[in-house]
């Protein structure tokens, strides 16, 4: 293409049309470029932000939660400019940006090498189970399946109905008693070994592969089934359909608004390209992952057993025999949720200012001088609470929750970490929380002494985890001359 729109170093961020919302397209570019109207063009302010560091910082933000729109998600300029993140000094930005850029280049080289040979997953699996020449095929989903229908009159004396859990979590059954049946003349009987989808919640990855336990259950017309062609192993595809790319394809194939207004277009779903090996290899791969699933289940049960023992240990931490005295309360009874405020009228000082992304700068006044609190986003990033040590100031997009006399800070923080805050979102655009939504949450809490013991226990575990996470970054990379008198250290 002749000509260019920009000349220099810039950060490009997709405005719409992104194929991968989890790894949102953000790129630092240099030179003459042509940028269309589907990308935001940013440039770090001189003396404040390095473009390479800025690109990496934006790419690590939870951009998916900030998108608006239906079938074609969009990142508004105003929303993009409101993203908050931590910023070190300029020299440290240069070093971090340079290091991560080199790492990206190295990863890209290895990815290209793998791409020239074969798919990494395909190669790994093939080498584990066969001596094949990596002859995996790629076909449209509709070419390896066909519509399956087994219509039956709607029973009026009770029947078992099949449902599909979102996020590809499998199926479930429920009994429909006499008089509670659907007001439809016809339903459809489920067969084992079929692909089944809920067209109303396909966008939420409500898909499954049926088994013998599902056979005979009934579904409505909103649960179409597809049988697999000869040579296809349904259990193999049980692990294929959980792929994130397939979920994203279903999301794109379900245009419209939220909830029941988003209906999956089956023709578009069936255009998805599936990769698969020979039948023998499919069987071996399915068997491998089935054993892996069983092993994970055993470990999960083991963790539940030990967690139960840990819970009993915590309850008796003071070596007293006590009965369970946990009470159900509203979260607003445990904490006082306060609003942050604008800081721009304040002078520079030593008191930290926090936003949803953490520390921002320091000022000369505090909203809380002597009481620690829990920070929780009011707008934007609403699902990452963290502890605020007094004195502090918070911006207007960050609530701060001060524990009341009956609540322990660490225990309250544990509660905040275990709440699905995204379900409390009250907006249709940028995620938002209200004080009312926070205060009305039902929680269980023991007496103050037991709260302290539990809070200290998990705070110690958090501290231990943090130390282990920091350990790799504190390693020394050494380059030495003949006398080994020169040491370079990388500290992030």
SEKOL-314985 format. One line per field, with one value per residue (C-alpha): y, z, x; residue number from 0; residue in three letters. Coordinates in pm, 1 decimal. Example, Ala and Ser with C-alpha at 12.3 -4.5 7.8 and 13.67 -1.06 7.14 Angstrom:
2
Y = (-450.0_-106.0)
Z = (780.0_714.0)
X = (1230.0_1367.0)
pos = (0_1)
code = (Ala_Ser)
end
This chain:
492
Y = (0.0_342.5_623.4_615.3_769.3_773.5_791.3_709.5_478.9_411.3_168.5_20.1_-115.8_-283.5_-87.0_-368.5_-688.9_-862.8_-1241.2_-1319.3_-1125.0_-1297.9_-1194.7_-862.0_-721.4_-460.0_-387.6_-146.5_-43.8_176.7_344.1_444.4_269.5_286.4_257.8_215.8_334.3_6.5_72.9_320.7_487.7_583.1_734.2_759.8_1111.4_1218.1_1173.3_979.2_658.0_425.8_291.0_-69.5_-79.7_92.3_-176.5_-458.1_-284.1_-238.4_-598.2_-725.9_-534.0_-710.1_-556.3_-818.7_-688.4_-334.2_-418.8_-311.6_-415.2_-733.8_-955.7_-721.7_-622.1_-268.7_-90.4_276.2_539.3_685.6_342.0_271.3_597.6_520.1_197.5_224.2_45.1_81.8_281.6_262.6_526.2_582.7_410.0_97.8_108.4_106.3_-198.8_-393.1_-306.8_-408.4_-736.6_-832.6_-734.6_-967.2_-1239.8_-1186.1_-1216.2_-1540.6_-1682.8_-1577.8_-1756.4_-2077.0_-2048.7_-2009.8_-2310.3_-2520.8_-2390.1_-2498.2_-2850.5_-2918.6_-2809.2_-2832.7_-3009.6_-3240.3_-3322.0_-3378.6_-3610.9_-3794.6_-3858.7_-3987.8_-4241.0_-4327.9_-4313.4_-4121.4_-3860.3_-3596.2_-3656.1_-3477.1_-3365.7_-3036.3_-3020.8_-2810.4_-2933.3_-2975.9_-3217.5_-3465.2_-3444.8_-3468.8_-3349.2_-3611.0_-3608.2_-3849.8_-3667.1_-3801.2_-3668.9_-3463.8_-3697.6_-3592.7_-3835.3_-3704.5_-3738.2_-3664.8_-3357.3_-3297.0_-2961.7_-2835.9_-2644.4_-2334.7_-2321.6_-2679.6_-2825.8_-3118.4_-3215.1_-3251.1_-3413.2_-3296.0_-3461.3_-3285.1_-3385.0_-3440.8_-3107.8_-2925.7_-3035.9_-2791.7_-2653.7_-2813.2_-3113.5_-3258.3_-3309.8_-3486.6_-3794.8_-3780.0_-4048.2_-4130.0_-4013.5_-3701.2_-3338.6_-3128.1_-2752.5_-2508.6_-2251.9_-1992.0_-2009.6_-2130.8_-1795.9_-1903.0_-2232.6_-2448.6_-2758.1_-3124.6_-3473.8_-3703.8_-4041.7_-4348.8_-4168.5_-3900.9_-4148.1_-4141.7_-3800.5_-3542.1_-3194.3_-2918.2_-2792.7_-2551.2_-2841.5_-2971.8_-3287.7_-3387.9_-3741.5_-3801.6_-3950.9_-4291.9_-4281.9_-4012.3_-4095.2_-3887.5_-3911.0_-3753.4_-3455.5_-3420.5_-3267.4_-3076.7_-2876.6_-2728.5_-2533.2_-2155.6_-2092.1_-2295.5_-2098.9_-1774.0_-1904.7_-1984.1_-1635.4_-1476.7_-1705.8_-1581.5_-1220.4_-1000.8_-863.9_-1039.1_-1360.8_-1512.0_-1251.3_-1418.3_-1725.8_-1943.7_-1966.8_-2337.8_-2287.8_-2060.8_-2299.9_-2585.9_-2383.2_-2414.7_-2594.4_-2904.3_-3084.8_-3458.8_-3760.3_-4118.0_-4314.8_-4525.7_-4214.4_-4048.8_-4351.2_-4337.6_-3962.7_-3986.8_-4269.3_-4064.1_-3760.0_-3975.1_-4119.9_-3767.6_-3650.1_-3938.2_-3851.0_-3484.4_-3588.6_-3805.3_-3516.7_-3277.9_-3516.3_-3540.8_-3159.4_-3141.9_-3396.6_-3201.3_-2870.6_-3011.4_-3107.1_-2759.3_-2605.9_-2810.1_-2710.5_-2342.3_-2375.0_-2520.2_-2298.7_-2177.3_-2541.2_-2500.1_-2729.0_-2502.9_-2558.5_-2387.3_-2030.8_-1885.3_-1638.8_-1518.0_-1143.3_-880.2_-774.1_-418.0_-530.5_-630.5_-340.5_27.4_89.0_440.3_626.2_745.8_1104.0_1306.6_1388.8_1653.2_1942.2_1795.5_1867.6_1622.5_1437.3_1100.0_949.7_693.4_728.9_403.7_319.3_-8.4_-95.7_-20.9_259.6_572.6_858.3_1025.8_1330.9_1534.7_1424.6_1096.8_967.7_724.9_813.4_525.8_252.6_-12.5_-108.7_-324.7_-161.3_-280.9_-126.5_85.9_103.6_-82.7_-360.5_-467.4_-816.2_-756.4_-647.7_-570.7_-448.0_-76.5_15.1_347.6_628.8_627.2_806.3_632.6_773.9_790.5_459.3_266.9_201.6_139.5_-88.3_-33.9_-331.7_-254.2_-346.5_-696.1_-778.0_-867.5_-709.2_-1028.3_-1234.4_-967.7_-966.4_-1346.0_-1293.2_-1026.6_-1261.8_-1536.5_-1328.4_-1347.0_-969.8_-983.4_-1124.1_-806.4_-587.1_-339.6_-191.4_-284.4_-120.4_-68.9_-302.9_-114.3_-182.1_11.0_37.4_-120.3_-424.4_-471.5_-416.0_-658.1_-962.8_-1246.8_-1387.4_-1621.6_-1504.0_-1648.8_-1454.7_-1197.6_-1422.2_-1699.2_-1445.6_-1332.5_-1689.5_-1768.3_-1435.6_-1481.5_-1838.2_-1745.0_-1426.3_-1645.1_-1872.1_-1569.6_-1440.2_-1776.1_-1790.8_-1437.5_-1531.8_-1831.4_-1616.5_-1360.2_-1619.4_-1675.5_-1300.6_-1264.8_-1509.8_-1369.4_-1383.9_-1381.6_-1291.7_-1306.5_-1216.6_-1435.2_-1320.2_-1355.3_-1004.6_-872.5_-957.5_-838.0_-865.1_-846.8_-731.0_-692.7)
Z = (0.0_-93.6_159.4_537.8_814.3_1091.9_1110.2_1439.9_1738.0_1843.4_2037.1_1835.6_2017.6_1832.3_1850.4_1717.8_1517.6_1755.0_1700.3_2048.9_2335.2_2599.4_2432.5_2304.4_2007.7_2134.4_1940.6_1963.5_1613.4_1476.2_1135.9_866.8_902.8_760.4_1026.7_940.4_1150.8_1345.2_1570.0_1842.4_1801.6_2125.0_2204.2_2546.7_2680.0_2658.3_2986.6_3143.1_2952.2_2726.0_2432.0_2463.4_2834.3_2767.5_2512.8_2754.9_3039.9_2828.9_2702.2_3061.5_3146.8_3159.6_2832.9_2764.8_3059.4_2914.6_2571.5_2462.4_2173.9_2061.6_1787.8_1721.3_2051.1_2064.9_2288.1_2317.1_2327.0_2653.5_2817.5_2688.8_2829.8_3171.9_3221.8_3528.4_3582.7_3779.9_3627.8_3742.8_3662.7_3294.3_3307.4_3456.6_3191.5_2922.3_3072.7_3127.8_2779.5_2615.3_2807.6_2727.5_2360.5_2331.2_2501.0_2254.2_1961.8_2100.4_2150.5_1795.7_1649.7_1832.6_1728.1_1363.6_1391.4_1530.6_1269.2_990.2_1127.8_1271.6_1527.3_1876.0_2028.4_1729.7_1748.9_2124.7_2114.9_1804.6_1949.5_2272.3_2112.9_1762.8_1512.4_1270.4_1020.1_1182.5_925.4_1112.4_893.1_905.9_809.7_882.6_1179.6_950.0_729.0_1012.2_1175.5_1067.3_1229.9_1460.0_1546.1_1746.6_1806.9_2060.9_2191.7_2509.6_2804.2_3046.1_3326.5_3416.9_3245.4_3286.2_3111.2_3005.8_3054.7_2951.9_3181.3_3047.2_2992.3_2851.4_3200.8_3086.0_3121.3_3410.4_3454.3_3628.4_3677.1_3534.6_3734.1_3591.1_3512.1_3487.4_3132.4_2853.3_2659.5_2335.6_2151.8_2070.1_2236.4_2129.1_2276.4_2346.4_2217.9_2350.4_2160.5_2008.3_2009.8_2172.3_2216.0_2382.0_2106.8_2361.2_2558.0_2289.5_2327.4_2686.2_2565.6_2660.6_2466.3_2550.5_2416.1_2543.7_2705.3_2810.3_3122.1_2898.9_2660.8_2674.6_2842.0_2667.0_2534.4_2353.2_2001.8_2154.8_2212.3_1863.7_1841.5_1584.6_1533.2_1424.1_1091.2_1061.5_1177.4_1436.2_1810.3_2016.2_2334.3_2152.0_2055.6_2419.2_2469.1_2140.3_2206.1_2531.6_2330.3_2382.1_2006.3_1965.9_2250.8_2076.4_1746.9_1919.4_2070.3_1726.4_1578.3_1836.9_1742.8_1937.5_2289.7_2622.3_2744.7_2538.4_2265.2_2156.2_1952.6_1798.5_1419.2_1354.8_998.2_1123.2_1407.0_1158.8_959.0_1242.4_1129.9_1339.9_1349.2_1412.1_1358.3_1256.1_1445.7_1630.5_1742.3_1852.2_2074.5_2238.0_2295.6_2447.7_2675.0_2787.6_2881.0_3048.4_3278.1_3336.5_3430.7_3675.9_3832.6_3871.8_4032.0_4286.0_4376.5_4407.5_4648.1_4843.7_4864.2_4984.6_5255.7_5376.1_5347.0_5578.4_5826.7_5796.4_5865.7_6182.7_6280.2_6238.9_6442.2_6730.9_6690.9_7051.4_7164.8_7281.9_7200.3_7030.2_6832.3_6497.3_6571.6_6220.8_6148.2_5821.4_5780.9_5512.2_5398.3_5489.7_5854.9_5844.4_5649.0_5590.2_5215.3_5142.8_4815.1_4675.2_4558.9_4306.0_4415.5_4159.7_4402.7_4645.4_4663.8_4630.2_4952.1_5110.9_5128.9_4851.2_4609.1_4484.2_4184.8_4055.8_3918.9_4243.6_4347.5_4131.3_4308.7_4651.5_4792.8_5114.8_5251.1_5330.1_5325.3_5602.0_5833.0_6081.3_5961.7_5705.5_5443.5_5140.4_4799.1_4546.4_4204.1_4154.7_3778.7_3533.3_3710.5_3974.4_4059.2_4205.5_4569.3_4764.6_5111.9_5166.7_5450.5_5622.4_5555.7_5197.6_4940.6_4672.3_4342.1_4259.9_4068.7_4380.2_4687.8_5019.0_5272.8_5637.2_5867.5_6144.6_6508.2_6466.0_6163.7_6114.8_5817.0_5686.5_5727.0_5546.0_5270.0_5235.8_5189.5_4922.2_4734.6_4720.6_4579.9_4206.9_4160.7_3787.1_3866.1_4065.5_3760.4_3717.2_3379.9_3013.5_2923.1_3150.9_3454.4_3756.9_4122.7_4363.6_4742.5_4757.4_4558.4_4792.0_5116.2_5023.0_4969.8_5214.0_5390.0_5679.7_5963.2_6300.5_6614.8_6600.3_6764.6_6512.9_6228.4_6341.1_6353.7_6005.4_5863.3_6000.7_5872.4_5513.2_5526.6_5613.1_5317.0_5084.9_5209.6_5145.4_4792.2_4722.7_4835.4_4601.7_4313.1_4371.2_4400.8_4023.6_3963.8_4231.0_4055.9_3924.6_3563.0_3567.9_3289.1_3389.7_3247.5_3307.8_3669.9_3721.4_3864.2_3674.0_3769.9_3601.5_3793.6_3654.6_3908.7_3805.5)
X = (0.0_130.6_142.8_108.6_-99.3_163.5_542.0_714.2_670.7_312.2_93.0_-195.0_-500.7_-788.8_-1114.1_-1335.4_-1317.3_-1072.9_-1056.8_-924.8_-1083.2_-868.8_-540.0_-664.1_-464.1_-216.5_103.0_395.9_507.2_783.7_819.4_574.9_239.9_-111.0_-381.8_-750.4_-1044.0_-1069.1_-769.0_-678.3_-337.8_-159.6_178.3_338.5_387.5_752.8_937.3_646.7_573.5_773.6_572.4_695.5_613.8_281.1_186.0_264.5_79.6_-235.4_-218.7_-224.7_-542.5_-879.5_-996.0_-1264.9_-1469.4_-1458.4_-1599.3_-1945.2_-2166.9_-2334.3_-2192.0_-1899.5_-1739.6_-1597.3_-1347.1_-1444.4_-1170.5_-1301.0_-1297.9_-947.0_-814.1_-967.2_-766.5_-544.2_-211.7_108.3_392.9_757.4_1020.1_1099.6_1439.9_1284.0_1010.5_1280.4_1449.0_1126.9_997.6_1324.0_1338.6_977.7_1021.6_1321.8_1119.2_834.0_1074.6_1211.9_861.3_764.2_1066.9_979.3_614.5_714.4_942.3_657.8_416.2_651.2_653.7_309.1_57.3_220.0_-80.1_-106.5_264.3_262.7_-35.2_83.0_428.5_274.8_45.8_161.2_442.0_221.4_334.0_109.8_-163.1_-441.0_-728.3_-914.0_-1280.2_-1582.6_-1784.8_-2084.3_-1887.5_-1826.7_-2171.8_-2534.1_-2855.4_-3007.5_-3377.9_-3592.6_-3921.9_-4172.4_-4505.3_-4465.8_-4542.8_-4815.3_-4733.3_-4385.6_-4046.2_-3674.3_-3542.5_-3180.6_-3008.3_-2664.1_-2433.4_-2259.4_-1881.9_-1883.6_-1931.9_-2148.2_-2513.9_-2758.5_-3100.2_-3416.3_-3753.9_-4059.8_-4364.4_-4712.2_-4875.0_-4538.7_-4453.0_-4373.0_-4665.7_-4554.4_-4691.4_-4351.0_-4015.2_-3695.6_-3532.0_-3157.3_-2919.6_-2571.9_-2263.9_-2418.3_-2304.9_-2578.5_-2606.9_-2846.2_-2904.6_-3019.5_-2695.0_-2454.7_-2276.8_-2201.6_-2050.0_-2350.5_-2238.3_-2179.2_-2123.0_-2399.3_-2330.9_-2530.6_-2660.2_-2816.1_-2980.5_-3360.0_-3387.8_-3603.9_-3523.3_-3708.4_-3634.8_-3384.1_-3144.9_-3052.9_-2840.0_-2578.9_-2448.9_-2090.5_-1989.9_-1827.5_-1464.6_-1531.2_-1501.3_-1748.0_-1540.5_-1244.5_-1460.1_-1564.5_-1219.1_-1217.2_-1535.5_-1399.4_-1141.8_-1149.8_-1148.2_-1466.3_-1627.9_-1535.8_-1676.5_-2008.3_-2009.2_-1962.3_-2229.6_-2483.0_-2561.7_-2797.9_-2830.6_-2794.7_-2956.7_-3238.4_-3203.2_-2878.3_-2973.4_-2705.8_-2703.1_-2646.2_-2522.0_-2245.5_-2159.3_-2119.0_-1864.4_-1611.5_-1293.1_-1220.7_-885.5_-878.2_-647.0_-726.3_-989.8_-731.0_-549.4_-874.3_-947.0_-602.4_-619.7_-968.7_-850.8_-550.3_-758.8_-1024.9_-757.9_-626.7_-977.1_-1008.9_-675.4_-774.7_-1104.5_-921.8_-689.4_-984.0_-1155.9_-832.1_-813.8_-1175.8_-1094.6_-792.8_-978.9_-1243.7_-974.4_-820.8_-1161.9_-1197.1_-843.3_-926.0_-1244.2_-1043.7_-738.2_-771.3_-785.7_-1142.5_-1429.7_-1683.9_-1998.6_-2044.8_-2155.3_-2140.3_-2419.4_-2562.5_-2525.9_-2536.7_-2190.8_-2286.1_-2305.7_-1938.1_-1789.7_-1859.7_-1836.5_-1703.8_-1659.0_-1330.0_-1282.7_-1092.0_-735.6_-638.1_-691.8_-435.5_-64.1_220.8_295.8_367.1_16.3_-50.2_-341.5_-496.2_-714.1_-857.1_-512.5_-326.5_-90.9_-96.9_89.1_124.8_-56.2_-67.1_-408.8_-585.3_-940.8_-846.4_-557.9_-562.9_-799.2_-700.0_-958.6_-1034.8_-1031.2_-1293.1_-1355.0_-1665.1_-1616.7_-1396.3_-1206.2_-1458.0_-1331.0_-983.9_-1011.5_-696.3_-601.6_-532.5_-299.2_-373.2_-312.6_-444.9_-659.9_-872.0_-996.2_-1366.0_-1358.4_-1249.7_-1462.1_-1286.3_-1455.7_-1355.4_-1428.6_-1675.5_-1602.1_-1745.9_-1526.9_-1159.6_-982.2_-815.8_-1132.3_-1338.4_-1075.8_-1114.5_-1488.6_-1430.3_-1196.6_-1459.4_-1745.1_-1819.6_-1819.9_-1889.1_-2234.5_-2299.8_-2231.0_-2516.8_-2423.2_-2457.4_-2124.7_-1824.8_-1857.5_-1993.3_-2074.5_-2293.8_-2281.9_-2626.5_-2512.3_-2214.9_-2406.6_-2688.5_-2463.1_-2538.8_-2229.8_-2153.2_-1930.6_-1821.2_-1737.5_-1456.6_-1195.2_-1251.2_-1246.9_-901.8_-770.0_-905.1_-785.7_-433.5_-419.3_-503.3_-294.0_5.7_-71.0_-106.6_228.6_393.9_248.9_374.5_726.5_729.3_602.5_877.1_1152.0_1201.8_1234.0_1501.4_1733.6_2060.2_2161.5_2541.8_2778.7_3143.7_3479.7_3784.5_3803.3_3422.5_3412.6_3112.3_2754.5_2440.2_2116.5_1768.6_1515.7_1150.0)
pos = (0_1_2_3_4_5_6_7_8_9_10_11_12_13_14_15_16_17_18_19_20_21_22_23_24_25_26_27_28_29_30_31_32_33_34_35_36_37_38_39_40_41_42_43_44_45_46_47_48_49_50_51_52_53_54_55_56_57_58_59_60_61_62_63_64_65_66_67_68_69_70_71_72_73_74_75_76_77_78_79_80_81_82_83_84_85_86_87_88_89_90_91_92_93_94_95_96_97_98_99_100_101_102_103_104_105_106_107_108_109_110_111_112_113_114_115_116_117_118_119_120_121_122_123_124_125_126_127_128_129_130_131_132_133_134_135_136_137_138_139_140_141_142_143_144_145_146_147_148_149_150_151_152_153_154_155_156_157_158_159_160_161_162_163_164_165_166_167_168_169_170_171_172_173_174_175_176_177_178_179_180_181_182_183_184_185_186_187_188_189_190_191_192_193_194_195_196_197_198_199_200_201_202_203_204_205_206_207_208_209_210_211_212_213_214_215_216_217_218_219_220_221_222_223_224_225_226_227_228_229_230_231_232_233_234_235_236_237_238_239_240_241_242_243_244_245_246_247_248_249_250_251_252_253_254_255_256_257_258_259_260_261_262_263_264_265_266_267_268_269_270_271_272_273_274_275_276_277_278_279_280_281_282_283_284_285_286_287_288_289_290_291_292_293_294_295_296_297_298_299_300_301_302_303_304_305_306_307_308_309_310_311_312_313_314_315_316_317_318_319_320_321_322_323_324_325_326_327_328_329_330_331_332_333_334_335_336_337_338_339_340_341_342_343_344_345_346_347_348_349_350_351_352_353_354_355_356_357_358_359_360_361_362_363_364_365_366_367_368_369_370_371_372_373_374_375_376_377_378_379_380_381_382_383_384_385_386_387_388_389_390_391_392_393_394_395_396_397_398_399_400_401_402_403_404_405_406_407_408_409_410_411_412_413_414_415_416_417_418_419_420_421_422_423_424_425_426_427_428_429_430_431_432_433_434_435_436_437_438_439_440_441_442_443_444_445_446_447_448_449_450_451_452_453_454_455_456_457_458_459_460_461_462_463_464_465_466_467_468_469_470_471_472_473_474_475_476_477_478_479_480_481_482_483_484_485_486_487_488_489_490_491)
code = (Unk_Unk_Unk_Unk_Unk_Unk_Unk_Unk_Unk_Unk_Unk_Unk_Unk_Unk_Unk_Unk_Unk_Unk_Unk_Unk_Unk_Unk_Unk_Unk_Unk_Unk_Unk_Unk_Unk_Unk_Unk_Unk_Unk_Unk_Unk_Unk_Unk_Unk_Unk_Unk_Unk_Unk_Unk_Unk_Unk_Unk_Unk_Unk_Unk_Unk_Unk_Unk_Unk_Unk_Unk_Unk_Unk_Unk_Unk_Unk_Unk_Unk_Unk_Unk_Unk_Unk_Unk_Unk_Unk_Unk_Unk_Unk_Unk_Unk_Unk_Unk_Unk_Unk_Unk_Unk_Unk_Unk_Unk_Unk_Unk_Unk_Unk_Unk_Unk_Unk_Unk_Unk_Unk_Unk_Unk_Unk_Unk_Unk_Unk_Unk_Unk_Unk_Unk_Unk_Unk_Unk_Unk_Unk_Unk_Unk_Unk_Unk_Unk_Unk_Unk_Unk_Unk_Unk_Unk_Unk_Unk_Unk_Unk_Unk_Unk_Unk_Unk_Unk_Unk_Unk_Unk_Unk_Unk_Unk_Unk_Unk_Unk_Unk_Unk_Unk_Unk_Unk_Unk_Unk_Unk_Unk_Unk_Unk_Unk_Unk_Unk_Unk_Unk_Unk_Unk_Unk_Unk_Unk_Unk_Unk_Unk_Unk_Unk_Unk_Unk_Unk_Unk_Unk_Unk_Unk_Unk_Unk_Unk_Unk_Unk_Unk_Unk_Unk_Unk_Unk_Unk_Unk_Unk_Unk_Unk_Unk_Unk_Unk_Unk_Unk_Unk_Unk_Unk_Unk_Unk_Unk_Unk_Unk_Unk_Unk_Unk_Unk_Unk_Unk_Unk_Unk_Unk_Unk_Unk_Unk_Unk_Unk_Unk_Unk_Unk_Unk_Unk_Unk_Unk_Unk_Unk_Unk_Unk_Unk_Unk_Unk_Unk_Unk_Unk_Unk_Unk_Unk_Unk_Unk_Unk_Unk_Unk_Unk_Unk_Unk_Unk_Unk_Unk_Unk_Unk_Unk_Unk_Unk_Unk_Unk_Unk_Unk_Unk_Unk_Unk_Unk_Unk_Unk_Unk_Unk_Unk_Unk_Unk_Unk_Unk_Unk_Unk_Unk_Unk_Unk_Unk_Unk_Unk_Unk_Unk_Unk_Unk_Unk_Unk_Unk_Unk_Unk_Unk_Unk_Unk_Unk_Unk_Unk_Unk_Unk_Unk_Unk_Unk_Unk_Unk_Unk_Unk_Unk_Unk_Unk_Unk_Unk_Unk_Unk_Unk_Unk_Unk_Unk_Unk_Unk_Unk_Unk_Unk_Unk_Unk_Unk_Unk_Unk_Unk_Unk_Unk_Unk_Unk_Unk_Unk_Unk_Unk_Unk_Unk_Unk_Unk_Unk_Unk_Unk_Unk_Unk_Unk_Unk_Unk_Unk_Unk_Unk_Unk_Unk_Unk_Unk_Unk_Unk_Unk_Unk_Unk_Unk_Unk_Unk_Unk_Unk_Unk_Unk_Unk_Unk_Unk_Unk_Unk_Unk_Unk_Unk_Unk_Unk_Unk_Unk_Unk_Unk_Unk_Unk_Unk_Unk_Unk_Unk_Unk_Unk_Unk_Unk_Unk_Unk_Unk_Unk_Unk_Unk_Unk_Unk_Unk_Unk_Unk_Unk_Unk_Unk_Unk_Unk_Unk_Unk_Unk_Unk_Unk_Unk_Unk_Unk_Unk_Unk_Unk_Unk_Unk_Unk_Unk_Unk_Unk_Unk_Unk_Unk_Unk_Unk_Unk_Unk_Unk_Unk_Unk_Unk_Unk_Unk_Unk_Unk_Unk_Unk_Unk_Unk_Unk_Unk_Unk_Unk_Unk_Unk_Unk_Unk_Unk_Unk_Unk_Unk_Unk_Unk_Unk_Unk_Unk_Unk_Unk_Unk_Unk_Unk_Unk_Unk_Unk_Unk_Unk_Unk_Unk_Unk_Unk_Unk_Unk_Unk_Unk_Unk_Unk_Unk_Unk_Unk_Unk_Unk_Unk_Unk_Unk_Unk_Unk_Unk_Unk_Unk_Unk_Unk_Unk_Unk_Unk_Unk_Unk_Unk)
end
